[in-house]
């Protein structure tokens, strides 16, 4: 965890530390480079839907693409599915957030 200035804060108390949002690392080898290379696109934004909000009880990874689509990654099989929403979007998605 870092303080507002970007430096590591070692003097933060447990009570103030618990008020910070939790951040997690995705330690899963995704075939994103192969997927993007085959489709001539780049990934713009990454969002993870918590396992607590999915039917499979596994997190779901959403990646927006530079060609105006969204790719959903199955974190169990590592399969990547293109939602293909190009005809509905005029520009790439630059921010994703999930409503409860």
FENMO-V12752 format. One record per backbone hydrogen bond with DSSP energy under -0.5 kcal/mol. CO is the residue of the C=O (numbers start at 0). NH is the residue of the N-H. E is the energy in kcal/mol with one decimal. If there is no record, write none. Layout:
BEGIN
<<CO/NH/E> <CO/NH/E>>
END
This chain:
BEGIN
<<0/8/-0.8> <2/5/-2.0> <6/2/-2.4> <7/9/-0.7> <12/16/-2.2> <13/17/-1.8> <14/18/-0.5> <15/18/-0.5> <16/19/-1.2> <24/26/-0.9> <25/27/-0.9> <27/29/-1.0> <29/31/-0.8> <30/34/-2.3> <31/35/-2.8> <32/36/-2.5> <33/37/-2.3> <34/38/-1.1> <35/39/-0.7> <35/40/-2.0> <36/39/-0.5> <41/65/-2.7> <44/63/-2.4> <46/61/-3.4> <47/49/-0.6> <48/59/-2.0> <49/52/-2.1> <50/53/-1.1> <53/56/-0.5> <58/74/-0.7> <59/48/-3.1> <60/72/-3.0> <61/46/-2.6> <62/70/-3.2> <63/43/-2.7> <63/44/-0.6> <64/67/-1.2> <68/64/-2.5> <69/82/-3.3> <70/62/-2.9> <71/73/-0.5> <71/80/-2.8> <72/60/-1.5> <72/74/-0.7> <73/77/-2.6> <78/73/-2.7> <78/80/-0.5> <80/71/-2.9> <80/82/-0.5> <84/87/-1.0> <84/88/-0.9>>
END
